Amino acid sequence: MNFRDRIGEFDATWAAVTAAATVIIALIANMAAPPPTLWREAAQVPDVLEFIVIIILSASISGRKSKGWKNFKWFLPLIPTIVCIVAYYVLTTQFSCPFTDNRMAIGWTYIATAAEYISQNPGQDCSLLIADYIGNTNMIWPAYQIIITWLVIYFAYVLAVAFSAMTVVRAIQHVSTK
């Protein structure tokens, strides 16, 4: 099955409902729990790109016709939604630290100079450590570790928002077909 056939399966009405639900949920998610920044100089991923990825994911998943379980098909996406939301919050608390008004992605091993600084200043939490380095997390943790943790957190965020939108669309489909 090629891409054109897959697109043809979507009903225009449900594609519009999916897009609207996804945009609303993505906006709420971005206000309630935005993903952390990569590092001080890095900007967030453009919202347009985020919306496009989330709309494509949720539309392609929610547009599938489920066989059997007609009364419970709207309920099925709720399980991965909850798993992705919990994973996002766990990953965010473990691999990011608050700095100014946002959270910043961190690594898991310190650079030698940062390790020496921490040994001289024990008991500091990561937000104070980042403040001491004026937000330059790449001077505390290796850049590749920051990128890896940010990508994992961001992937969990996108999946959580996409599955949330898919759950809403499936619930709307369930209610409207009764």
Buried (B, 14 or more C-beta within 10 A) or exposed (E): EEEEEEEEEBEEEBBEBBBBBBBEBBEEBBEEBBBBBBBBEBEBBEEEEBBEBBBEBBBBBBBEEEEEEEEEBBEBBBEBBBBBBEBBBEBBEEBBBBBEEBBBBBBEEBBEEBEEBBEEEEEBEBBEBBBBBEBEBBBBBBBEBBBBBBEBBBBBBBBBBBBBBBBBBBBBBBEEEE
